[in-house]
Amino acid sequence: MGDPHILLATAFAALDDDRVAWCLLRGADLHAPDGDVDLLVAPADAPRLDALLARAGFARLPAPVRGSHTFHLAYDGAGGRWVKLDIVTELAFGGDFALVSDAGAACLARRRRAGAVAVLDDADAFWCLLLHRLLDKGAVGAAAADLARLAAAADCAGSPLAVELAGIGAPRCAPETLLALARRGAWAELDARAPALAAGWARRRRASVLRRRARARLTSRAGPLVRRRRGMTVALLGPDGAGKSTAATALEQSFVLPVHTLYMGSGRRWAGTAPPPGIGLGLRIAGQLGRWARGMSHRARGRLVVFDRYASDARLPAPRPLGRAGRARRWLLARSCPAPDMTVVLDAPGETLHARSGEHTAVLLEAQRQGYLAIARDARGSVVVDASRSADQAHRDLTAAIWAAYRQRWEPRRART
């Protein structure tokens, strides 16, 4: 299995230290996880998970209610990797997770250790994987090799899941029949029996299945009203050539939550580099406030709103001396929008920025840089990201900084003590 990724190892150690009954549900590349890492946890231990995993670097994601599933996420800034835990407190299969097994506690009691990881007994792992593929996915598919290995190596008939399946009595789906098909590699025959297995289970547990399906439908309809968490606003600032637009685009493509970017430069993004002459101060402020209001609507829907530039740009030193009216105009522009939740300054020396684009002199770019650093010193929740390194490294640092702010906002009160 190999050593788990450092974030997973930290989470697993935290679970062990707090005596949580847990185990890995399905095989995964734990060293470099590229998808959900599925865990089974005893229901009695579930109330402690949010605070426990928060101390291990994870935050619980807002997500639609799906059976007993909860999702916890962490970001590895060094490797540029998201690590996601999908935790359940029961073994449940099929649409709406309405086909619930009573064998979860017995499977946890039979778990074994594989280094730092608690894993299912091989027999239990076989049935959990087979039921997941047939009832959740509708076909064995890519799990064939793992199922063949587990079926050959384990006393699968002794699993509490096999005993439960025998009690369900689905036609042509007795556990010994399914096991024999798996040992022969008759995957198409197994796939063909999935509907009968689901129907037989639903008939045998009719009251429970109907109740859970009704609850799932009610939760689905009410979900948008009760599960949404407010998003965040981030002002992305920096001298010309620091890579603000590139960074915003990279966030849209890779951040774990929905991202909406709004350009907050002078007036609006015109065809040229400056707004048309004659645009009035009132129109500029109205334009800024209109875009800010749109950002707030996206924030209310749970999105990360990235403002490419912000009203605070008007605090930068003017390229030429200003009279009283000019200073008043810039003062008003700088305060035209409320402060964002977070201010990020992409920082690089003027000479570096000049070498990249050659658009402005190194002296002018260095003056911009110092102005943005002054804004960062005064702004609430500000972060300075080194933009003199590669775009990929700057993106990782930016993602890590924003995710740290999310974690702080979402952190359970018990994890802070």
C-alpha distance (Angstrom), angle and dihedral (degrees) to the residues before:
residue distance angle dihedral
M1 . . .
G2 3.81 . .
D3 3.78 129.2 .
P4 3.80 114.5 -44.6
H5 3.78 122.2 -117.1
I6 3.81 110.2 -83.6
L7 3.81 92.3 -107.5
L8 3.80 91.6 50.9
A9 3.79 91.8 45.5
T10 3.81 89.4 52.5
A11 3.81 91.6 49.4
F12 3.81 93.3 46.8
A13 3.80 91.5 48.7
A14 3.81 90.2 50.1
L15 3.81 90.4 52.5
D16 3.79 91.1 49.3
D17 3.80 93.9 46.0
D18 3.80 90.3 53.3
R19 3.83 91.7 46.9
V20 3.80 94.3 -117.8
A21 3.81 114.3 168.6
W22 3.81 102.3 -127.6
C23 3.77 143.1 140.0
L24 3.78 141.4 178.4
L25 3.80 109.3 -93.5
R26 3.78 102.2 -161.3
G27 3.77 135.3 15.1
A28 3.79 117.3 -91.9
D29 3.78 141.2 161.2
L30 3.79 94.2 -95.2
H31 3.79 93.6 177.8
A32 3.82 93.7 60.8
P33 3.82 105.3 11.2
D34 3.77 113.2 -161.2
G35 3.79 98.0 178.3
D36 3.78 142.4 14.4
V37 3.79 117.7 -34.3
D38 3.82 104.1 -142.7
L39 3.81 118.8 -145.4
L40 3.80 133.2 -180.0
V41 3.82 114.8 -146.0
A42 3.79 130.0 -177.0
P43 3.83 110.7 -102.5
A44 3.81 91.9 -126.0
D45 3.81 90.1 60.1
A46 3.81 96.5 47.8
P47 3.85 97.3 89.8
R48 3.82 89.9 62.6
L49 3.79 96.5 51.0
D50 3.81 101.4 86.2
A51 3.81 94.9 55.1
L52 3.80 93.4 36.8
L53 3.79 95.4 51.8
A54 3.80 92.0 41.5
R55 3.80 88.1 63.6
A56 3.81 87.6 51.6
G57 3.81 91.5 56.0
F58 3.82 100.4 -94.1
A59 3.79 130.7 121.2
R60 3.77 125.5 -158.4
L61 3.78 111.0 -114.7
P62 3.79 122.5 -133.1
A63 3.78 103.4 -118.0
P64 3.80 140.6 154.3
V65 3.80 113.8 -83.5
R66 3.81 108.3 -96.7
G67 3.78 111.5 174.8
S68 3.81 108.8 -70.0
H69 3.82 93.9 -28.9
T70 3.79 120.8 133.0
F71 3.79 123.7 175.7
H72 3.80 126.3 -143.9
L73 3.79 122.6 -173.0
A74 3.80 137.8 -165.0
Y75 3.80 132.6 176.5
D76 3.78 125.7 -137.0
G77 3.79 103.7 -150.8
A78 3.82 93.9 -174.3
G79 3.79 93.6 54.4
G80 3.81 98.3 29.1
R81 3.80 90.7 -126.7
W82 3.80 133.4 138.2
V83 3.82 114.0 -142.7
K84 3.80 115.7 -159.3
L85 3.78 129.2 -170.2
D86 3.82 118.3 -157.5
I87 3.81 104.7 -163.2
V88 3.80 126.0 -170.1
T89 3.78 130.5 -179.0
E90 3.80 95.6 -158.3
L91 3.77 139.3 34.7
A92 3.79 103.7 -111.6
F93 3.79 129.2 160.5
G94 3.79 142.7 -176.4
G95 3.78 132.2 33.9
D96 3.81 112.3 -16.8
F97 3.83 86.4 3.9
A98 3.79 86.6 -92.0
L99 3.83 96.6 145.3
V100 3.79 99.5 82.3
S101 3.77 123.9 -173.7
D102 3.80 122.7 -146.5
A103 3.80 91.1 -151.7
G104 3.82 99.1 84.4
A105 3.80 96.1 99.7
A106 3.81 92.3 45.5
C107 3.81 91.2 50.1
L108 3.81 90.8 51.0
A109 3.80 89.9 50.0
R110 3.84 89.8 52.8
R111 3.82 96.0 48.2
R112 3.80 120.8 123.3
R113 3.78 136.7 -159.2
A114 3.79 126.2 -101.6
G115 3.78 101.6 -177.6
A116 3.80 109.0 -68.6
V117 3.81 92.5 -8.0
A118 3.80 129.9 83.5
V119 3.80 107.9 -143.5
L120 3.79 136.6 -177.4
D121 3.76 120.6 -96.9
D122 3.82 106.5 -94.2
A123 3.80 92.7 -111.5
D124 3.79 92.0 51.3
A125 3.81 90.2 44.1
F126 3.83 89.5 55.2
W127 3.81 94.2 53.6
C128 3.81 94.7 41.4
L129 3.79 90.9 52.1
L130 3.81 94.5 43.2
L131 3.82 93.3 49.3
H132 3.80 91.2 45.3
R133 3.79 91.9 53.0
L134 3.82 96.8 42.7
L135 3.81 100.3 38.8
D136 3.83 101.5 30.4
K137 3.80 102.2 30.5
G138 3.81 101.2 24.0
A139 3.81 94.6 -131.7
V140 3.80 141.2 51.0
G141 3.80 90.8 -122.1
A142 3.79 116.7 149.1
A143 3.81 92.8 1.9
A144 3.84 92.7 73.0
A145 3.81 95.8 100.8
D146 3.81 93.9 48.5
L147 3.81 91.9 46.0
A148 3.81 91.7 49.8
R149 3.81 91.3 51.1
L150 3.81 94.1 47.2
A151 3.82 93.8 44.4
A152 3.81 92.0 53.1
A153 3.79 96.7 44.3
A154 3.80 104.4 41.7
D155 3.79 139.4 65.6
C156 3.78 89.1 -120.7
A157 3.79 94.3 172.2
G158 3.80 90.0 67.4
S159 3.79 95.7 59.6
P160 3.82 117.8 113.4
L161 3.80 86.3 -130.0
A162 3.81 90.2 59.2
V163 3.80 90.1 50.4
E164 3.79 89.8 50.5
L165 3.79 92.7 49.6
A166 3.78 90.2 51.6
G167 3.81 88.7 54.8
I168 3.80 92.2 50.5
G169 3.80 89.5 59.1
A170 3.81 98.5 -158.1
P171 3.85 109.8 -177.8
R172 3.83 113.2 -98.5
C173 3.81 88.8 -1.8
A174 3.78 103.8 94.0
P175 3.81 110.0 146.5
E176 3.80 93.2 -116.6
T177 3.83 89.2 53.9
L178 3.80 93.9 49.8
L179 3.80 90.9 45.6
A180 3.79 92.3 50.8
L181 3.80 91.2 50.8
A182 3.80 90.8 50.6
R183 3.79 92.4 49.6
R184 3.82 89.5 51.7
G185 3.79 91.5 47.4
A186 3.81 91.0 -120.4
W187 3.78 93.1 154.4
A188 3.79 96.8 156.4
E189 3.82 90.2 55.0
L190 3.79 90.0 50.0
D191 3.81 90.7 50.0
A192 3.80 90.2 51.5
R193 3.81 91.4 56.0
A194 3.81 95.5 53.4
P195 3.86 95.3 92.1
A196 3.80 92.3 49.7
L197 3.80 90.9 48.6
A198 3.81 92.2 51.1
A199 3.82 92.9 45.5
G200 3.80 93.3 47.8
W201 3.81 92.0 49.2
A202 3.82 91.2 48.6
R203 3.82 91.6 50.5
R204 3.78 93.5 49.4
R205 3.84 93.4 47.9
R206 3.79 96.4 31.7
A207 3.83 99.4 145.5
S208 3.81 93.6 47.0
V209 3.81 93.1 45.7
L210 3.81 93.8 49.2
R211 3.79 91.5 47.5
R212 3.80 93.8 50.3
R213 3.79 93.6 45.4
A214 3.80 91.0 51.2
R215 3.80 90.7 48.9
A216 3.81 90.8 48.8
R217 3.81 91.5 52.9
L218 3.81 92.5 48.6
T219 3.79 91.0 47.5
S220 3.79 90.9 48.7
R221 3.80 92.0 53.5
A222 3.79 95.0 43.8
G223 3.80 94.4 39.0
P224 3.82 99.2 93.3
L225 3.81 88.7 54.2
V226 3.78 98.7 49.0
R227 3.79 111.6 25.3
R228 3.80 103.9 51.1
R229 3.78 120.0 114.6
R230 3.76 120.8 -160.0
G231 3.79 115.0 -106.0
M232 3.79 129.9 -136.5
T233 3.78 136.8 -105.8
V234 3.79 119.1 -138.0
A235 3.80 124.5 -172.1
L236 3.81 107.9 -149.2
L237 3.79 109.0 -155.6
G238 3.77 136.8 170.6
P239 3.80 144.6 124.2
D240 3.78 120.4 -68.3
G241 3.80 108.8 -73.9
A242 3.82 95.7 24.4
G243 3.81 90.4 116.3
K244 3.81 103.6 -108.4
S245 3.80 96.3 149.5
T246 3.81 91.8 43.5
A247 3.79 90.8 50.2
A248 3.82 92.4 48.2
T249 3.81 91.4 50.6
A250 3.80 91.5 48.6
L251 3.81 90.2 52.1
E252 3.81 90.9 51.3
Q253 3.80 89.7 53.4
S254 3.80 100.8 43.4
F255 3.80 113.0 20.7
V256 3.78 113.7 112.5
L257 3.82 93.5 -129.0
P258 3.82 128.0 54.2
V259 3.82 112.3 -81.5
H260 3.79 129.1 -156.2
T261 3.81 120.2 -170.7
L262 3.80 124.2 -155.4
Y263 3.79 124.4 -173.0
M264 3.80 109.3 -133.7
G265 3.80 101.1 -177.8
S266 3.80 122.7 128.0
G267 3.79 110.6 -42.1
R268 3.82 97.2 -37.6
R269 3.79 137.8 -38.7
W270 3.80 101.1 -69.6
A271 3.77 125.7 -170.6
G272 3.83 89.3 -99.5
T273 3.78 129.9 42.9
A274 3.81 95.8 -93.1
P275 3.83 135.6 43.9
P276 3.80 118.5 -100.8
P277 3.79 114.7 -82.1
G278 3.75 116.8 -95.1
I279 3.78 98.1 34.8
G280 3.78 105.2 146.0
L281 3.76 129.6 -125.9
G282 3.80 90.7 -117.0
L283 3.80 91.9 54.1
R284 3.78 91.6 48.5
I285 3.78 92.4 50.7
A286 3.81 90.9 45.2
G287 3.79 89.9 51.1
Q288 3.80 91.5 49.9
L289 3.79 92.2 48.6
G290 3.81 91.8 46.7
R291 3.80 92.1 54.6
W292 3.79 90.8 43.5
A293 3.83 89.5 52.9
R294 3.81 90.5 50.9
G295 3.77 87.8 51.4
M296 3.80 90.8 52.8
S297 3.80 91.0 52.9
H298 3.82 90.4 54.0
R299 3.80 90.1 45.6
A300 3.80 89.9 53.3
R301 3.83 88.0 55.5
G302 3.79 90.9 57.6
R303 3.81 98.9 -99.0
L304 3.77 129.6 138.6
V305 3.80 104.4 -118.2
V306 3.81 114.4 -154.2
F307 3.79 115.1 -163.7
D308 3.81 108.4 -156.2
R309 3.82 97.0 -146.2
Y310 3.80 120.6 -14.5
A311 3.77 143.6 -143.7
S312 3.82 89.1 -89.0
D313 3.84 88.2 72.6
A314 3.80 85.5 84.3
R315 3.82 87.6 70.9
L316 3.80 91.1 69.2
P317 3.81 116.6 109.2
A318 3.80 110.9 -86.9
P319 3.81 115.3 -113.3
R320 3.81 88.9 -127.3
P321 3.83 135.9 22.8
L322 3.80 114.4 -75.6
G323 3.75 131.1 -149.2
R324 3.78 125.2 -134.4
A325 3.82 92.6 -84.4
G326 3.79 92.3 49.6
R327 3.79 92.2 49.9
A328 3.81 90.9 48.7
R329 3.80 90.4 49.1
R330 3.80 92.5 52.8
W331 3.81 90.9 44.9
L332 3.80 90.4 55.4
L333 3.82 93.5 45.4
A334 3.80 91.9 50.0
R335 3.81 90.2 55.6
S336 3.79 98.9 39.1
C337 3.81 94.0 106.1
P338 3.81 132.2 41.3
A339 3.79 116.0 -105.4
P340 3.82 115.5 -84.4
D341 3.78 121.6 -119.7
M342 3.78 89.8 -107.8
T343 3.80 136.6 12.9
V344 3.81 119.5 -152.9
V345 3.80 121.1 -170.8
L346 3.80 117.8 -162.3
D347 3.78 101.3 -146.2
A348 3.80 130.1 -161.2
P349 3.83 133.8 145.3
G350 3.77 116.6 -91.7
E351 3.81 92.0 -117.4
T352 3.81 90.9 54.9
L353 3.80 92.1 50.2
H354 3.79 92.1 46.6
A355 3.80 90.5 51.9
R356 3.79 90.0 53.1
S357 3.79 100.0 52.0
G358 3.79 110.4 1.0
E359 3.81 87.2 -147.8
H360 3.81 96.1 125.2
T361 3.77 135.0 17.0
A362 3.79 119.3 -88.2
V363 3.82 88.9 -118.7
L364 3.81 93.1 55.9
L365 3.79 92.4 45.3
E366 3.79 91.2 49.5
A367 3.81 89.4 51.7
Q368 3.82 88.9 52.0
R369 3.77 89.6 48.4
Q370 3.79 93.4 53.6
G371 3.80 90.0 47.3
Y372 3.80 91.7 53.8
L373 3.79 91.8 46.9
A374 3.81 88.0 53.9
I375 3.82 89.3 51.8
A376 3.82 89.5 50.5
R377 3.79 91.3 52.0
D378 3.80 91.1 54.9
A379 3.82 100.0 38.0
R380 3.78 123.5 96.4
G381 3.79 112.8 -116.4
S382 3.79 94.6 6.9
V383 3.81 125.8 167.4
V384 3.79 129.3 -172.2
V385 3.81 115.4 -146.3
D386 3.80 121.0 -163.4
A387 3.81 103.9 -119.5
S388 3.80 94.2 175.8
R389 3.81 89.7 84.9
S390 3.79 126.3 71.7
A391 3.80 119.6 -53.4
D392 3.81 89.1 -116.8
Q393 3.81 93.5 54.5
A394 3.80 91.8 44.9
H395 3.81 88.7 51.0
R396 3.80 91.4 51.9
D397 3.80 91.9 49.1
L398 3.80 91.2 47.3
T399 3.82 92.3 48.5
A400 3.81 91.3 48.1
A401 3.81 91.8 50.2
I402 3.81 93.7 49.8
W403 3.79 92.6 44.8
A404 3.82 90.2 50.4
A405 3.80 88.0 55.8
Y406 3.80 90.9 50.0
R407 3.80 91.2 49.3
Q408 3.79 90.9 51.4
R409 3.81 90.8 51.6
W410 3.79 93.6 47.3
E411 3.80 98.9 37.6
P412 3.81 112.1 125.4
R413 3.77 113.8 -114.1
R414 3.81 91.4 -120.0
A415 3.83 91.3 57.4
R416 3.81 91.4 58.6
T417 3.79 94.8 59.0
